[in-house]
Structure formats: C-alpha cells, structure tokens
Amino acid sequence: MLTKRIIPCLDIKDGKTVKGVNFVELRDAGDPVELAKIYSNEGADELVFLDITATVEKRKTLIDLVQRVASQINIPFTVGGGISSIEDVSALLNAGADKVSINSSAVKRPELINELSDEFGSQCVVVAVDTRYVDGEHIVHVRGGRTPTELRTIPWVHECQERGAGEILLTSMDHDGTKNGFAIELTKEISQSLNIPVIASGGAGAESHFIDLFQEDAADAALAASIFHFKEIGIPHLKSHLREEGVEIRL
C-alpha cells in the first residue's frame, strides 16, 4: 500500500501567505519562505505553492519567491498560478519547482495538459480542480474560484487523466476554510474512478478529518493550509496520530 501524504499549501497573494473561507475573506498567514522551511523540517511530505491571484491579475507566478522557497526545502514542491505555456513551466522548474499545477489555463485550453505531459512527463503535471455544488451538479470553477464553467467535475477529471495529468488536486469550494471536514463522498468517488493520485483539499479542521479521509481510502494525499499556518495542528503530531490509527504514513 502506498503511504498517504500530508501536504501544506501556501496560498500566495502579493508575496504573502493568505487564507480565507470559501476562497474569500483573505487574511495574512505569514512569510511563505519561513513557513515552507518549517514544514519541510517538520516532516511534510510535499509542499504546494499557489499564487492565487496570478490568473485574475493576468500575470505570471512570482519566480523570485519560488526560488527562495525552493532554496529552503528538501521535499517535492508544486507551484501553480498563471501557468499557460511550456515556457512558463520551464521557468518554474528552473527556479526549483518539481511539479506544476494548472487550473484555469487547462479549462481554457485542455490541449495544454497534453503539451506539458509530453514535454515534461505526466509526473510533473498536476491539474487543480476547484469544484462547487451548483443546482444538483458538481461544477468546475476557474479564476481562483470566481467563475463557474459549464464543465461537470467528474467528466473533467477523467479528461484530465486521459490527456496526461499525473495527479488531480481536488478542492471543494463548499468545504474550503470551513474546518468541517473534507468532501469525502465526492473525493472518494473521483479517486476510486481514476488511475492517478488524488489530493483532497478544502475543509480540514481537526486530526479526525484526516483520519476519516484516509480510513475511507478517499484520497492519496491531504492538503491543508490554515490549521498548519496558525499552528492549530502540528504535522509531526498529526502523522503520529495517523500511524496510531492504522494509516500508512511516512514519519
């Protein structure tokens, strides 16, 4: 059995780590370079860095900040925000990223998934899917969760896999920042229908939420932000607790 992964997420706006509820009401959560170093030292399995307003502001991800974060960590590092070309990905990989996360650009031009997978390998391509339940359907949203699309979430993640995505980062906008638990039912349905790993995001508020997610085998990894940033849960304690509950985890 593959070990489950714990992944802190740095949502970046104006060079600072921020966190909100349901993708809005953002508050400052600290210096991203310092947080990244802490999480790497504490035993996080990977780190995700999302420049959450890069697409909305029509600019590229902050390369300098990516370089500074990468210099402080020794764990796999995924970067997303404003990525729309092979050149963008080359620049981020050269700056120290191991993987890239694409979202709005993949919805706008799905062939980008194929192009990046062919150029860099599927292991490098994470497709982030922001989903909200609307009128009885799980609907994909773009532009930092601001704009609904006509895409239904489950068919879209299957298309992403077919086009060469190596991983899906699934964020439930309905659960994001609520600390009421992950969207286990939807995440499990998607995870068990795909052949690639799924990272669950949105809703982590207690150690029990991670235990529930993994004991249900609903995802390969769990991503969280504010509970780590504001020291509500420590990664070493969380991983020890998961191991005690029978979850395969790297300590």
Secondary structure, DSSP 8 states (H G I E B T S, - for coil): ---BEEEEEEEEETTEEEEEETTEEEEEEE-HHHHHHHHHHHT-S-EEEEETTTTTTT----HHHHHHHHTT--S-EEEESS--SHHHHHHHHHHT-SEEEESHHHHH-THHHHHHHHHH-GGGEEEEEEEEEETTEEEEEETTTTEEEEEEHHHHHHHHHHHT-SEEEEEETTTTTT-S---HHHHHHHHTT-SS-EEEES---SHHHHHHHHHTT--SEEEESHHHHTTSS-HHHHHHHHHHTT--B--
